[in-house]
Amino acid sequence: MTMRPIEGGLVIAPGQTVALAPGGFHLMLMGLKESLKQGRSVGITLEFERAGKVAVDLDVLGLGAQGPAVPASAGADGGGGHEHMNH
């Protein structure tokens, strides 16, 4: 598997949810100034085409930890959307 940026950003169709998860779409934090520490959180800013910048805090979990449950309706539907998340 090769990790690469999504050209043009990640498409999120109106009213849809895109799950970020290992083995699928995910965020890669590069150029960190310090190590991430389990039990802490890290603040990032997501930039959307229409919604603009949205600040979020992410919990730092241990390697191999299971993240929060993802609703069954969530999916990585990349078709026909109008919202893009830039990296």
C-alpha positions in Angstrom: 0.0 0.0 0.0 1.3 3.4 -0.9 0.3 6.5 1.0 -0.2 9.6 -1.1 -2.2 12.9 -0.8 -5.6 12.9 -2.4 -5.3 15.2 -5.4 -7.8 18.1 -5.1 -8.7 17.1 -1.5 -11.1 14.6 0.0 -14.6 15.0 -1.5 -17.4 14.9 1.1 -20.9 15.0 -0.5 -23.5 17.3 1.1 -25.1 15.5 4.1 -22.6 12.6 4.0 -20.0 11.5 6.4 -16.5 10.2 5.6 -14.7 8.0 8.1 -11.0 8.5 8.7 -9.4 5.3 9.7 -6.3 3.2 9.4 -6.3 1.4 6.0 -8.6 3.9 4.5 -8.7 7.7 4.4 -6.7 9.1 7.2 -4.7 12.2 8.3 -0.9 12.1 8.3 0.7 14.6 10.6 4.1 15.7 9.2 6.7 18.1 10.4 5.7 17.7 14.0 7.9 19.8 16.4 7.6 17.3 19.2 6.4 13.7 19.8 2.8 12.9 20.3 2.1 11.6 23.8 -0.5 9.0 24.6 -3.3 10.4 26.7 -2.9 13.9 25.5 -4.6 15.7 22.6 -3.3 17.6 19.6 -5.1 20.5 17.9 -5.3 20.6 14.2 -7.1 22.8 11.7 -9.1 21.3 8.8 -9.8 23.5 5.8 -13.0 23.0 3.9 -13.8 24.5 0.5 -17.1 26.1 1.7 -17.0 25.9 5.5 -13.5 27.4 5.8 -11.2 26.5 8.6 -12.4 24.3 11.5 -10.2 23.7 14.5 -10.5 20.2 16.1 -8.7 18.4 19.0 -7.7 14.8 18.4 -7.0 12.4 21.3 -3.6 10.7 21.1 -4.1 6.9 21.5 -1.6 4.1 21.8 -0.3 2.2 18.8 -3.0 -0.3 17.6 -5.7 1.3 19.8 -9.3 1.2 18.6 -10.7 4.6 17.9 -14.3 5.6 18.6 -17.1 3.5 17.0 -18.1 4.7 13.5 -21.8 4.7 12.6 -22.7 2.1 10.0 -24.0 4.9 7.8 -20.5 6.5 7.6 -18.5 5.7 4.5 -15.7 6.8 2.3 -18.0 7.8 -0.6 -15.9 10.0 -2.8 -18.4 10.5 -5.6 -20.1 13.7 -6.7 -19.6 15.8 -3.6 -19.3 19.6 -3.4 -17.2 19.9 -0.2 -13.5 19.2 -0.3 -11.2 18.9 2.7 -7.7 20.1 1.9 -4.6 18.6 3.5 
